[in-house]
């Protein structure tokens, strides 16, 4: 099966492409890690699979509608 066929099938059955599913898993992991006040946001980014803090912050802000620090303060 080609990559494109896999993406199409995943989109059809799950509503997300494989890349979007992976990103969602990383963001949900980050959300859980942010509950720990002992971890820095940079550490949370690294532990949840992001290669850089800025990339993590941008993705989290789009997904959660707030920055990781704002989310932690809630």
BADRENFI-67287 format. One record per atom (N, C-alpha, C): z, y, x; atom name. Coordinates in steps of 0.001 Angstrom, whole numbers, plus 524288, in hexadecimal, padded with zeros to 5 digits. Layout:
// BADRENFI-67287
ATOM       Z       Y       X   atom
ATOM       Z       Y       X     CA
...
END
This chain:
// BADRENFI-67287
ATOM       Z       Y       X   atom
ATOM   80000   7FB67   80356      N
ATOM   80000   80000   80000     CA
ATOM   80000   804D3   80380      C
ATOM   7FCCE   8087A   80214      N
ATOM   7FC7D   80D42   8052D     CA
ATOM   8012F   810C2   8040F      C
ATOM   80217   81446   807A7      N
ATOM   8065C   81803   80709     CA
ATOM   805AA   81B30   80208      C
ATOM   800F4   81CE7   8011C      N
ATOM   7FFDE   82022   7FC77     CA
ATOM   800DF   81D15   7F771      C
ATOM   7FF56   81815   7F74C      N
ATOM   8005B   814DF   7F2A8     CA
ATOM   80635   81433   7F1C6      C
ATOM   80920   81371   7F604      N
ATOM   80ECF   812F7   7F58D     CA
ATOM   8112F   817FB   7F365      C
ATOM   80F81   81C65   7F56F      N
ATOM   81182   8216A   7F38A     CA
ATOM   81049   8222D   7EDC2      C
ATOM   80B93   820C9   7EC31      N
ATOM   809FC   82153   7E6BC     CA
ATOM   80D45   81DDE   7E32E      C
ATOM   80E14   81901   7E4C5      N
ATOM   81145   81570   7E19E     CA
ATOM   816EA   8173F   7E13E      C
ATOM   81915   818EC   7E5A4      N
ATOM   81E7F   81ADC   7E58A     CA
ATOM   81EF3   81FA3   7E208      C
ATOM   81B35   82323   7E274      N
ATOM   81B3A   827D9   7DF2A     CA
ATOM   81AFA   82658   7D967      C
ATOM   817BB   8229B   7D82C      N
ATOM   81715   820F3   7D2BE     CA
ATOM   81C0A   81E56   7D0A0      C
ATOM   81E69   81AD3   7D3A0      N
ATOM   822CD   817C2   7D19E     CA
ATOM   8281B   81A4E   7D266      C
ATOM   828AF   81D54   7D687      N
ATOM   82DCB   81FA1   7D7B1     CA
ATOM   82DEB   82586   7D706      C
ATOM   8295C   827F1   7D680      N
ATOM   82928   82D96   7D5DB     CA
ATOM   8298A   83091   7DAF6      C
ATOM   829FD   82DCE   7DF52      N
ATOM   82A67   8303B   7E474     CA
ATOM   82723   82D33   7E85A      C
ATOM   8250A   82FF1   7EC36      N
ATOM   82262   82D3E   7F073     CA
ATOM   82682   82AD6   7F40C      C
ATOM   8250A   8272D   7F767      N
ATOM   828D9   82506   7FB17     CA
ATOM   82B75   82944   7FE66      C
ATOM   8286D   82D1C   8000B      N
ATOM   82AAE   83166   80325     CA
ATOM   82EC5   83464   80000      C
ATOM   82DA4   83572   7FB13      N
ATOM   8315D   83834   7F7B9     CA
ATOM   8363B   834E6   7F6C2      C
ATOM   83595   82FC5   7F636      N
ATOM   83A0E   82C4B   7F57B     CA
ATOM   83D97   82C51   7FA42      C
ATOM   83B38   82C49   7FEDF      N
ATOM   83E3F   82C68   803B7     CA
ATOM   84124   83196   80434      C
ATOM   83E7C   835E2   80318      N
ATOM   840F8   83B03   80353     CA
ATOM   8458A   83B49   7FF83      C
ATOM   844D4   8394F   7FAD9      N
ATOM   84904   83944   7F6FA     CA
ATOM   84DAE   83625   7F8E7      C
ATOM   84CC0   831B2   7FB55      N
ATOM   85107   82E7F   7FD79     CA
ATOM   853F9   83181   801B7      C
ATOM   85118   83448   80517      N
ATOM   8539C   8376B   8092E     CA
ATOM   856EE   83BC7   806CD      C
ATOM   854DE   83E5F   802DD      N
ATOM   857B4   842AB   8006A     CA
ATOM   85C84   840C9   7FD7B      C
ATOM   85C28   83C5A   7FAE2      N
ATOM   860B7   83A37   7F82B     CA
ATOM   864F0   83899   7FC0E      C
ATOM   86352   8366E   80080      N
ATOM   86708   8350F   804A7     CA
ATOM   869A6   83A01   806B7      C
ATOM   8669E   83E14   80784      N
ATOM   868BE   84309   80966     CA
ATOM   86CAA   8453A   8057F      C
ATOM   86B63   84507   80086      N
ATOM   86EFB   846ED   7FC7C     CA
ATOM   8743A   84423   7FCDB      C
ATOM   87407   83F02   7FD8C      N
ATOM   878DD   83C02   7FE08     CA
ATOM   87BDF   83D7A   802FD      C
ATOM   87916   83E3C   8074A      N
ATOM   87BA3   83F9D   80C36     CA
ATOM   87DF7   84517   80C14      C
ATOM   87BB0   84893   80914      N
ATOM   87DC0   84DE9   808BC     CA
ATOM   8832E   84E10   80641      C
ATOM   884B1   849F6   803A1      N
ATOM   889F1   849BE   80152     CA
ATOM   88E1D   8499E   80595      C
ATOM   88CAA   847B7   80A29      N
ATOM   8904E   8478F   80E89     CA
ATOM   89055   84CDE   81137      C
ATOM   894B1   84F7B   810E8      N
ATOM   8952A   854A8   81353     CA
ATOM   89572   85443   81947      C
ATOM   8964F   84F9C   81B4B      N
ATOM   896DF   84EE3   820ED     CA
ATOM   891A3   84EFB   823C2      C
ATOM   88D5A   84DF1   82100      N
ATOM   88835   84DCD   82371     CA
ATOM   88598   8531A   82319      C
ATOM   88326   854BB   8275A      N
ATOM   8802C   85999   8272E     CA
ATOM   87B1A   8589F   8242C      C
ATOM   878A8   85CC1   8226E      N
ATOM   873B2   85C41   81FA5     CA
ATOM   86F9A   859E6   82356      C
ATOM   86FCB   85B58   82840      N
ATOM   86C29   85921   82C17     CA
ATOM   86CDA   8533A   82C8C      C
ATOM   871BC   85173   82C91      N
ATOM   872D8   84BDB   82CDF     CA
ATOM   87107   84912   827F2      C
ATOM   871E8   84B79   8237F      N
ATOM   87016   84940   81E8D     CA
ATOM   86A21   848AC   81EA5      C
ATOM   86778   84CA1   82092      N
ATOM   861BF   84C6C   820E7     CA
ATOM   8600E   847C8   82434      C
ATOM   86267   84730   828B9      N
ATOM   86101   842F0   82C43     CA
ATOM   86249   83D9A   829EF      C
ATOM   866E3   83D1F   82795      N
ATOM   86896   8381E   82567     CA
ATOM   86577   83686   82096      C
ATOM   86314   83A4A   81E02      N
ATOM   86015   83909   81950     CA
ATOM   85A3E   8386A   81A74      C
ATOM   858D2   83896   81F70      N
ATOM   85376   8374D   820E0     CA
ATOM   84FCC   83BD0   821F1      C
ATOM   851CA   8408A   82221      N
ATOM   84E7A   8450A   82343     CA
ATOM   84E6B   8460E   8291D      C
ATOM   849E9   847A8   82B0F      N
ATOM   84962   84880   830AA     CA
ATOM   84B30   84DE2   83263      C
ATOM   84B9F   85181   82EB2      N
ATOM   84D7B   856BB   8301B     CA
ATOM   850AF   85909   82BAA      C
ATOM   85459   85C51   82D2F      N
ATOM   857A6   85EF0   82957     CA
ATOM   8547A   86289   825C6      C
ATOM   850D3   865B1   827E6      N
ATOM   84DBA   86911   8246B     CA
ATOM   84A7D   86601   8206E      C
ATOM   8482F   861B2   8220E      N
ATOM   8451B   85E84   81E64     CA
ATOM   8489F   85C56   81A1E      C
ATOM   84D3D   85AA4   81B9B      N
ATOM   85107   858A6   817CA     CA
ATOM   8528F   85CF4   813F4      C
ATOM   853DE   86179   815FD      N
ATOM   85598   865C9   81294     CA
ATOM   8515D   86757   80EAF      C
ATOM   84C7A   86792   81088      N
ATOM   84828   868F1   80CFA     CA
ATOM   8478C   864DD   808B1      C
ATOM   8476B   85FE6   80A2B      N
ATOM   846B4   85BB9   80653     CA
ATOM   84B46   85B8D   80281      C
ATOM   8500A   85C29   8047E      N
ATOM   854A4   85BFD   8011F     CA
ATOM   8549E   8608D   7FD54      C
ATOM   8531D   86525   7FF36      N
ATOM   85304   869D1   7FBD8     CA
ATOM   84F1E   86927   7F760      C
ATOM   84AA3   866E2   7F876      N
ATOM   846BB   865EA   7F45C     CA
ATOM   848CE   861F4   7F077      C
ATOM   84B42   85DD4   7F265      N
ATOM   84D1A   8598C   7EF13     CA
ATOM   851ED   85B11   7EBE3      C
ATOM   855CF   85D63   7EE69      N
ATOM   85AD3   85E80   7EBD7     CA
ATOM   85B37   86408   7E9AB      C
ATOM   85756   86745   7EABF      N
ATOM   85749   86CB9   7E8F1     CA
ATOM   85BAF   86FF6   7EB5E      C
ATOM   85DA4   86E33   7EFCF      N
ATOM   86189   8711F   7F2D2     CA
ATOM   8618A   86EFB   7F864      C
ATOM   863D2   871DC   7FBF2      N
ATOM   86409   8700C   80159     CA
ATOM   8681F   86BB8   801D8      C
ATOM   867EC   868B0   80606      N
ATOM   86BEC   864AC   806D1     CA
ATOM   87176   866F8   806FC      C
ATOM   8720C   86B7E   80968      N
ATOM   8773A   86DF5   809A8     CA
ATOM   87914   86FA9   80443      C
ATOM   875A0   871E1   80127      N
ATOM   87714   87356   7FBCC     CA
ATOM   87881   86E89   7F89D      C
ATOM   8758F   86A58   7F949      N
ATOM   876AF   86585   7F66E     CA
ATOM   87C1D   8637E   7F7E5      C
ATOM   87D58   863AE   7FCD9      N
ATOM   8826D   861C1   7FEB3     CA
ATOM   886E8   864E0   7FC56      C
ATOM   88630   869E8   7FB7F      N
ATOM   88A58   86D45   7F977     CA
ATOM   88B70   86C67   7F3AE      C
ATOM   887D1   869E2   7F0F1      N
ATOM   8887A   86912   7EB4A     CA
ATOM   88CFB   8658A   7EA20      C
END
